[in-house]
Amino acid sequence: MSTHEKQGIQEQDLRALEVRVEELIRACTHLKDENKTLRAREQELLTERDRLSEKNDHAKNRVEDMIARLKRLEDEA
């Protein structure tokens, strides 16, 4: 194999490596963007969960108050 052929093969190998590195960079960028989006969505869901939990606690307290009033009314009758 001549020096010129070896150099051609090395050039092909370098080009293939360069293409693969570029693909990996694009994949990494895509994954970073996706991760950022997922983290933002997670934060939205956590906020919504907290809001719904507060609503649930408020409703539970109202029902407990109603039950207590009904028991008092029943005891008075």
Biopython code that builds the backbone (N, CA, C, O; Angstrom):
import numpy as np
from Bio.PDB.StructureBuilder import StructureBuilder

atoms = [
    (1, "MET", "N", (0.852, -1.172, 0.000)),
    (1, "MET", "CA", (0.000, 0.000, 0.000)),
    (1, "MET", "C", (0.899, 1.236, 0.000)),
    (1, "MET", "O", (1.827, 1.355, 0.801)),
    (2, "SER", "N", (0.604, 2.128, -0.898)),
    (2, "SER", "CA", (1.450, 3.307, -1.023)),
    (2, "SER", "C", (1.120, 4.334, 0.057)),
    (2, "SER", "O", (0.075, 4.261, 0.704)),
    (3, "THR", "N", (2.003, 5.264, 0.234)),
    (3, "THR", "CA", (1.810, 6.342, 1.208)),
    (3, "THR", "C", (0.580, 7.145, 0.855)),
    (3, "THR", "O", (-0.155, 7.584, 1.740)),
    (4, "HIS", "N", (0.353, 7.340, -0.425)),
    (4, "HIS", "CA", (-0.808, 8.108, -0.885)),
    (4, "HIS", "C", (-2.109, 7.383, -0.513)),
    (4, "HIS", "O", (-3.077, 8.011, -0.086)),
    (5, "GLU", "N", (-2.118, 6.055, -0.680)),
    (5, "GLU", "CA", (-3.315, 5.272, -0.328)),
    (5, "GLU", "C", (-3.557, 5.308, 1.181)),
    (5, "GLU", "O", (-4.698, 5.440, 1.626)),
    (6, "LYS", "N", (-2.493, 5.192, 1.960)),
    (6, "LYS", "CA", (-2.624, 5.266, 3.420)),
    (6, "LYS", "C", (-3.162, 6.627, 3.847)),
    (6, "LYS", "O", (-4.006, 6.729, 4.737)),
    (7, "GLN", "N", (-2.660, 7.659, 3.200)),
    (7, "GLN", "CA", (-3.112, 9.004, 3.527)),
    (7, "GLN", "C", (-4.595, 9.162, 3.174)),
    (7, "GLN", "O", (-5.343, 9.807, 3.909)),
    (8, "GLY", "N", (-5.020, 8.570, 2.045)),
    (8, "GLY", "CA", (-6.426, 8.612, 1.631)),
    (8, "GLY", "C", (-7.325, 7.902, 2.632)),
    (8, "GLY", "O", (-8.411, 8.382, 2.956)),
    (9, "ILE", "N", (-6.863, 6.751, 3.119)),
    (9, "ILE", "CA", (-7.625, 5.992, 4.114)),
    (9, "ILE", "C", (-7.708, 6.777, 5.419)),
    (9, "ILE", "O", (-8.770, 6.852, 6.037)),
    (10, "GLN", "N", (-6.595, 7.358, 5.836)),
    (10, "GLN", "CA", (-6.594, 8.159, 7.060)),
    (10, "GLN", "C", (-7.543, 9.341, 6.919)),
    (10, "GLN", "O", (-8.257, 9.688, 7.861)),
    (11, "GLU", "N", (-7.549, 9.958, 5.743)),
    (11, "GLU", "CA", (-8.447, 11.089, 5.492)),
    (11, "GLU", "C", (-9.902, 10.629, 5.582)),
    (11, "GLU", "O", (-10.739, 11.330, 6.150)),
    (12, "GLN", "N", (-10.205, 9.457, 5.026)),
    (12, "GLN", "CA", (-11.570, 8.900, 5.105)),
    (12, "GLN", "C", (-11.955, 8.622, 6.555)),
    (12, "GLN", "O", (-13.071, 8.911, 6.987)),
    (13, "ASP", "N", (-10.996, 8.052, 7.298)),
    (13, "ASP", "CA", (-11.252, 7.765, 8.714)),
    (13, "ASP", "C", (-11.515, 9.046, 9.493)),
    (13, "ASP", "O", (-12.420, 9.101, 10.326)),
    (14, "LEU", "N", (-10.727, 10.066, 9.219)),
    (14, "LEU", "CA", (-10.923, 11.344, 9.904)),
    (14, "LEU", "C", (-12.261, 11.962, 9.531)),
    (14, "LEU", "O", (-12.949, 12.509, 10.393)),
    (15, "ARG", "N", (-12.638, 11.886, 8.267)),
    (15, "ARG", "CA", (-13.914, 12.430, 7.807)),
    (15, "ARG", "C", (-15.069, 11.680, 8.487)),
    (15, "ARG", "O", (-16.032, 12.299, 8.941)),
    (16, "ALA", "N", (-14.969, 10.350, 8.556)),
    (16, "ALA", "CA", (-16.018, 9.551, 9.205)),
    (16, "ALA", "C", (-16.111, 9.909, 10.688)),
    (16, "ALA", "O", (-17.205, 10.015, 11.241)),
    (17, "LEU", "N", (-14.964, 10.092, 11.320)),
    (17, "LEU", "CA", (-14.942, 10.475, 12.730)),
    (17, "LEU", "C", (-15.559, 11.858, 12.919)),
    (17, "LEU", "O", (-16.315, 12.084, 13.863)),
    (18, "GLU", "N", (-15.235, 12.774, 12.021)),
    (18, "GLU", "CA", (-15.787, 14.126, 12.095)),
    (18, "GLU", "C", (-17.309, 14.096, 11.956)),
    (18, "GLU", "O", (-18.016, 14.782, 12.694)),
    (19, "VAL", "N", (-17.801, 13.317, 11.031)),
    (19, "VAL", "CA", (-19.254, 13.191, 10.846)),
    (19, "VAL", "C", (-19.893, 12.616, 12.100)),
    (19, "VAL", "O", (-20.939, 13.093, 12.542)),
    (20, "ARG", "N", (-19.279, 11.610, 12.666)),
    (20, "ARG", "CA", (-19.828, 10.977, 13.876)),
    (20, "ARG", "C", (-19.828, 11.952, 15.053)),
    (20, "ARG", "O", (-20.793, 11.994, 15.816)),
    (21, "VAL", "N", (-18.767, 12.731, 15.208)),
    (21, "VAL", "CA", (-18.691, 13.723, 16.281)),
    (21, "VAL", "C", (-19.780, 14.773, 16.092)),
    (21, "VAL", "O", (-20.425, 15.181, 17.057)),
    (22, "GLU", "N", (-19.985, 15.209, 14.858)),
    (22, "GLU", "CA", (-21.046, 16.185, 14.589)),
    (22, "GLU", "C", (-22.422, 15.613, 14.936)),
    (22, "GLU", "O", (-23.268, 16.315, 15.488)),
    (23, "GLU", "N", (-22.638, 14.349, 14.612)),
    (23, "GLU", "CA", (-23.905, 13.686, 14.966)),
    (23, "GLU", "C", (-24.084, 13.637, 16.479)),
    (23, "GLU", "O", (-25.175, 13.890, 16.989)),
    (24, "LEU", "N", (-23.020, 13.316, 17.187)),
    (24, "LEU", "CA", (-23.076, 13.254, 18.645)),
    (24, "LEU", "C", (-23.340, 14.633, 19.254)),
    (24, "LEU", "O", (-24.075, 14.751, 20.234)),
    (25, "ILE", "N", (-22.745, 15.664, 18.676)),
    (25, "ILE", "CA", (-22.980, 17.029, 19.162)),
    (25, "ILE", "C", (-24.440, 17.397, 18.966)),
    (25, "ILE", "O", (-25.063, 17.964, 19.863)),
    (26, "ARG", "N", (-24.993, 17.079, 17.797)),
    (26, "ARG", "CA", (-26.420, 17.363, 17.541)),
    (26, "ARG", "C", (-27.311, 16.595, 18.512)),
    (26, "ARG", "O", (-28.279, 17.141, 19.042)),
    (27, "ALA", "N", (-26.980, 15.331, 18.740)),
    (27, "ALA", "CA", (-27.768, 14.519, 19.675)),
    (27, "ALA", "C", (-27.688, 15.097, 21.082)),
    (27, "ALA", "O", (-28.692, 15.156, 21.791)),
    (28, "CYS", "N", (-26.511, 15.517, 21.481)),
    (28, "CYS", "CA", (-26.328, 16.104, 22.814)),
    (28, "CYS", "C", (-27.133, 17.390, 22.946)),
    (28, "CYS", "O", (-27.776, 17.617, 23.971)),
    (29, "THR", "N", (-27.103, 18.224, 21.930)),
    (29, "THR", "CA", (-27.862, 19.472, 21.941)),
    (29, "THR", "C", (-29.357, 19.185, 22.032)),
    (29, "THR", "O", (-30.081, 19.832, 22.789)),
    (30, "HIS", "N", (-29.804, 18.215, 21.260)),
    (30, "HIS", "CA", (-31.223, 17.831, 21.296)),
    (30, "HIS", "C", (-31.616, 17.334, 22.689)),
    (30, "HIS", "O", (-32.663, 17.710, 23.217)),
    (31, "LEU", "N", (-30.778, 16.497, 23.274)),
    (31, "LEU", "CA", (-31.074, 15.965, 24.601)),
    (31, "LEU", "C", (-31.065, 17.065, 25.665)),
    (31, "LEU", "O", (-31.876, 17.038, 26.590)),
    (32, "LYS", "N", (-30.156, 18.027, 25.538)),
    (32, "LYS", "CA", (-30.136, 19.154, 26.481)),
    (32, "LYS", "C", (-31.429, 19.949, 26.388)),
    (32, "LYS", "O", (-32.019, 20.309, 27.407)),
    (33, "ASP", "N", (-31.869, 20.222, 25.155)),
    (33, "ASP", "CA", (-33.116, 20.965, 24.953)),
    (33, "ASP", "C", (-34.309, 20.186, 25.511)),
    (33, "ASP", "O", (-35.179, 20.749, 26.175)),
    (34, "GLU", "N", (-34.328, 18.899, 25.231)),
    (34, "GLU", "CA", (-35.424, 18.052, 25.726)),
    (34, "GLU", "C", (-35.412, 18.006, 27.259)),
    (34, "GLU", "O", (-36.465, 18.068, 27.893)),
    (35, "ASN", "N", (-34.241, 17.901, 27.836)),
    (35, "ASN", "CA", (-34.117, 17.872, 29.290)),
    (35, "ASN", "C", (-34.625, 19.182, 29.899)),
    (35, "ASN", "O", (-35.321, 19.174, 30.914)),
    (36, "LYS", "N", (-34.274, 20.297, 29.275)),
    (36, "LYS", "CA", (-34.734, 21.602, 29.752)),
    (36, "LYS", "C", (-36.264, 21.679, 29.701)),
    (36, "LYS", "O", (-36.901, 22.155, 30.641)),
    (37, "THR", "N", (-36.837, 21.210, 28.604)),
    (37, "THR", "CA", (-38.295, 21.206, 28.452)),
    (37, "THR", "C", (-38.942, 20.309, 29.505)),
    (37, "THR", "O", (-39.944, 20.683, 30.113)),
    (38, "LEU", "N", (-38.371, 19.138, 29.715)),
    (38, "LEU", "CA", (-38.930, 18.208, 30.701)),
    (38, "LEU", "C", (-38.820, 18.757, 32.121)),
    (38, "LEU", "O", (-39.730, 18.564, 32.928)),
    (39, "ARG", "N", (-37.734, 19.430, 32.432)),
    (39, "ARG", "CA", (-37.586, 20.031, 33.764)),
    (39, "ARG", "C", (-38.613, 21.142, 33.984)),
    (39, "ARG", "O", (-39.162, 21.283, 35.077)),
    (40, "ALA", "N", (-38.864, 21.923, 32.945)),
    (40, "ALA", "CA", (-39.877, 22.982, 33.052)),
    (40, "ALA", "C", (-41.252, 22.362, 33.247)),
    (40, "ALA", "O", (-42.041, 22.845, 34.059)),
    (41, "ARG", "N", (-41.544, 21.307, 32.518)),
    (41, "ARG", "CA", (-42.842, 20.621, 32.646)),
    (41, "ARG", "C", (-42.971, 20.000, 34.036)),
    (41, "ARG", "O", (-44.040, 20.042, 34.644)),
    (42, "GLU", "N", (-41.886, 19.428, 34.530)),
    (42, "GLU", "CA", (-41.903, 18.847, 35.877)),
    (42, "GLU", "C", (-42.242, 19.924, 36.907)),
    (42, "GLU", "O", (-43.034, 19.690, 37.820)),
    (43, "GLN", "N", (-41.645, 21.090, 36.756)),
    (43, "GLN", "CA", (-41.911, 22.177, 37.698)),
    (43, "GLN", "C", (-43.374, 22.602, 37.621)),
    (43, "GLN", "O", (-44.002, 22.849, 38.651)),
    (44, "GLU", "N", (-43.924, 22.689, 36.404)),
    (44, "GLU", "CA", (-45.341, 23.021, 36.236)),
    (44, "GLU", "C", (-46.226, 21.995, 36.946)),
    (44, "GLU", "O", (-47.181, 22.353, 37.636)),
    (45, "LEU", "N", (-45.897, 20.721, 36.766)),
    (45, "LEU", "CA", (-46.699, 19.656, 37.372)),
    (45, "LEU", "C", (-46.588, 19.673, 38.898)),
    (45, "LEU", "O", (-47.574, 19.426, 39.594)),
    (46, "LEU", "N", (-45.405, 19.959, 39.416)),
    (46, "LEU", "CA", (-45.240, 20.046, 40.864)),
    (46, "LEU", "C", (-46.052, 21.205, 41.434)),
    (46, "LEU", "O", (-46.667, 21.080, 42.493)),
    (47, "THR", "N", (-46.050, 22.325, 40.728)),
    (47, "THR", "CA", (-46.832, 23.478, 41.157)),
    (47, "THR", "C", (-48.319, 23.149, 41.138)),
    (47, "THR", "O", (-49.050, 23.478, 42.073)),
    (48, "GLU", "N", (-48.761, 22.495, 40.059)),
    (48, "GLU", "CA", (-50.171, 22.109, 39.960)),
    (48, "GLU", "C", (-50.537, 21.104, 41.057)),
    (48, "GLU", "O", (-51.614, 21.191, 41.647)),
    (49, "ARG", "N", (-49.649, 20.159, 41.326)),
    (49, "ARG", "CA", (-49.902, 19.181, 42.382)),
    (49, "ARG", "C", (-50.086, 19.874, 43.730)),
    (49, "ARG", "O", (-50.997, 19.545, 44.490)),
    (50, "ASP", "N", (-49.209, 20.836, 44.015)),
    (50, "ASP", "CA", (-49.311, 21.573, 45.283)),
    (50, "ASP", "C", (-50.633, 22.334, 45.369)),
    (50, "ASP", "O", (-51.280, 22.360, 46.416)),
    (51, "ARG", "N", (-51.026, 22.958, 44.246)),
    (51, "ARG", "CA", (-52.286, 23.710, 44.217)),
    (51, "ARG", "C", (-53.472, 22.778, 44.442)),
    (51, "ARG", "O", (-54.384, 23.098, 45.205)),
    (52, "LEU", "N", (-53.456, 21.627, 43.776)),
    (52, "LEU", "CA", (-54.552, 20.671, 43.936)),
    (52, "LEU", "C", (-54.579, 20.076, 45.347)),
    (52, "LEU", "O", (-55.650, 19.809, 45.890)),
    (53, "SER", "N", (-53.420, 19.873, 45.925)),
    (53, "SER", "CA", (-53.356, 19.359, 47.288)),
    (53, "SER", "C", (-53.966, 20.366, 48.262)),
    (53, "SER", "O", (-54.692, 19.988, 49.181)),
    (54, "GLU", "N", (-53.668, 21.640, 48.058)),
    (54, "GLU", "CA", (-54.257, 22.682, 48.907)),
    (54, "GLU", "C", (-55.773, 22.726, 48.741)),
    (54, "GLU", "O", (-56.512, 22.853, 49.717)),
    (55, "LYS", "N", (-56.225, 22.620, 47.490)),
    (55, "LYS", "CA", (-57.672, 22.600, 47.238)),
    (55, "LYS", "C", (-58.331, 21.402, 47.920)),
    (55, "LYS", "O", (-59.410, 21.515, 48.502)),
    (56, "ASN", "N", (-57.669, 20.274, 47.836)),
    (56, "ASN", "CA", (-58.188, 19.052, 48.448)),
    (56, "ASN", "C", (-58.268, 19.208, 49.967)),
    (56, "ASN", "O", (-59.263, 18.827, 50.582)),
    (57, "ASP", "N", (-57.219, 19.767, 50.566)),
    (57, "ASP", "CA", (-57.228, 19.990, 52.016)),
    (57, "ASP", "C", (-58.346, 20.947, 52.412)),
    (57, "ASP", "O", (-59.013, 20.748, 53.428)),
    (58, "HIS", "N", (-58.547, 21.984, 51.609)),
    (58, "HIS", "CA", (-59.609, 22.948, 51.896)),
    (58, "HIS", "C", (-60.981, 22.260, 51.824)),
    (58, "HIS", "O", (-61.825, 22.452, 52.699)),
    (59, "ALA", "N", (-61.188, 21.473, 50.792)),
    (59, "ALA", "CA", (-62.461, 20.760, 50.647)),
    (59, "ALA", "C", (-62.659, 19.772, 51.799)),
    (59, "ALA", "O", (-63.764, 19.651, 52.327)),
    (60, "LYS", "N", (-61.609, 19.078, 52.183)),
    (60, "LYS", "CA", (-61.683, 18.120, 53.290)),
    (60, "LYS", "C", (-62.083, 18.837, 54.584)),
    (60, "LYS", "O", (-62.927, 18.354, 55.338)),
    (61, "ASN", "N", (-61.467, 19.991, 54.827)),
    (61, "ASN", "CA", (-61.802, 20.759, 56.033)),
    (61, "ASN", "C", (-63.251, 21.225, 56.013)),
    (61, "ASN", "O", (-63.929, 21.209, 57.040)),
    (62, "ARG", "N", (-63.719, 21.637, 54.850)),
    (62, "ARG", "CA", (-65.121, 22.070, 54.740)),
    (62, "ARG", "C", (-66.076, 20.908, 55.022)),
    (62, "ARG", "O", (-67.071, 21.082, 55.725)),
    (63, "VAL", "N", (-65.783, 19.745, 54.486)),
    (63, "VAL", "CA", (-66.630, 18.567, 54.713)),
    (63, "VAL", "C", (-66.603, 18.186, 56.194)),
    (63, "VAL", "O", (-67.642, 17.878, 56.777)),
    (64, "GLU", "N", (-65.415, 18.208, 56.798)),
    (64, "GLU", "CA", (-65.317, 17.890, 58.219)),
    (64, "GLU", "C", (-66.115, 18.889, 59.060)),
    (64, "GLU", "O", (-66.768, 18.501, 60.029)),
    (65, "ASP", "N", (-66.065, 20.164, 58.694)),
    (65, "ASP", "CA", (-66.854, 21.177, 59.403)),
    (65, "ASP", "C", (-68.353, 20.911, 59.253)),
    (65, "ASP", "O", (-69.110, 21.033, 60.216)),
    (66, "MET", "N", (-68.775, 20.545, 58.038)),
    (66, "MET", "CA", (-70.197, 20.242, 57.814)),
    (66, "MET", "C", (-70.638, 19.040, 58.651)),
    (66, "MET", "O", (-71.723, 19.048, 59.233)),
    (67, "ILE", "N", (-69.803, 18.023, 58.707)),
    (67, "ILE", "CA", (-70.129, 16.831, 59.497)),
    (67, "ILE", "C", (-70.242, 17.201, 60.968)),
    (67, "ILE", "O", (-71.155, 16.750, 61.660)),
    (68, "ALA", "N", (-69.326, 18.013, 61.438)),
    (68, "ALA", "CA", (-69.370, 18.431, 62.847)),
    (68, "ALA", "C", (-70.646, 19.224, 63.128)),
    (68, "ALA", "O", (-71.271, 19.029, 64.171)),
    (69, "ARG", "N", (-71.040, 20.108, 62.223)),
    (69, "ARG", "CA", (-72.283, 20.880, 62.413)),
    (69, "ARG", "C", (-73.493, 19.970, 62.404)),
    (69, "ARG", "O", (-74.418, 20.151, 63.196)),
    (70, "LEU", "N", (-73.493, 18.987, 61.507)),
    (70, "LEU", "CA", (-74.619, 18.046, 61.458)),
    (70, "LEU", "C", (-74.708, 17.234, 62.755)),
    (70, "LEU", "O", (-75.802, 16.993, 63.265)),
    (71, "LYS", "N", (-73.570, 16.819, 63.280)),
    (71, "LYS", "CA", (-73.579, 16.065, 64.538)),
    (71, "LYS", "C", (-74.103, 16.939, 65.678)),
    (71, "LYS", "O", (-74.861, 16.472, 66.529)),
    (72, "ARG", "N", (-73.693, 18.215, 65.689)),
    (72, "ARG", "CA", (-74.201, 19.125, 66.729)),
    (72, "ARG", "C", (-75.718, 19.295, 66.616)),
    (72, "ARG", "O", (-76.436, 19.282, 67.616)),
    (73, "LEU", "N", (-76.192, 19.457, 65.368)),
    (73, "LEU", "CA", (-77.636, 19.593, 65.157)),
    (73, "LEU", "C", (-78.366, 18.326, 65.615)),
    (73, "LEU", "O", (-79.435, 18.401, 66.220)),
    (74, "GLU", "N", (-77.782, 17.178, 65.323)),
    (74, "GLU", "CA", (-78.389, 15.912, 65.712)),
    (74, "GLU", "C", (-78.425, 15.781, 67.239)),
    (74, "GLU", "O", (-79.410, 15.307, 67.804)),
    (75, "ASP", "N", (-77.351, 16.201, 67.895)),
    (75, "ASP", "CA", (-77.286, 16.130, 69.351)),
    (75, "ASP", "C", (-78.287, 17.100, 70.004)),
    (75, "ASP", "O", (-78.821, 16.822, 71.078)),
    (76, "GLU", "N", (-78.529, 18.229, 69.348)),
    (76, "GLU", "CA", (-79.473, 19.215, 69.884)),
    (76, "GLU", "C", (-80.922, 18.765, 69.722)),
    (76, "GLU", "O", (-81.794, 19.196, 70.476)),
    (77, "ALA", "N", (-81.177, 17.915, 68.760)),
    (77, "ALA", "CA", (-82.568, 17.498, 68.503)),
    (77, "ALA", "C", (-83.058, 16.449, 69.446)),
    (77, "ALA", "O", (-84.204, 16.012, 69.342)),
]
sb = StructureBuilder()
sb.init_structure("model")
sb.init_model(0)
sb.init_chain("A")
sb.init_seg("    ")
for serial, (resi, resn, name, xyz) in enumerate(atoms, 1):
    if name == "N":
        sb.init_residue(resn, " ", resi, " ")
    sb.init_atom(name, np.array(xyz, "f"), 0.0, 1.0, " ", f" {name:<3s}", serial, name[0])
structure = sb.get_structure()
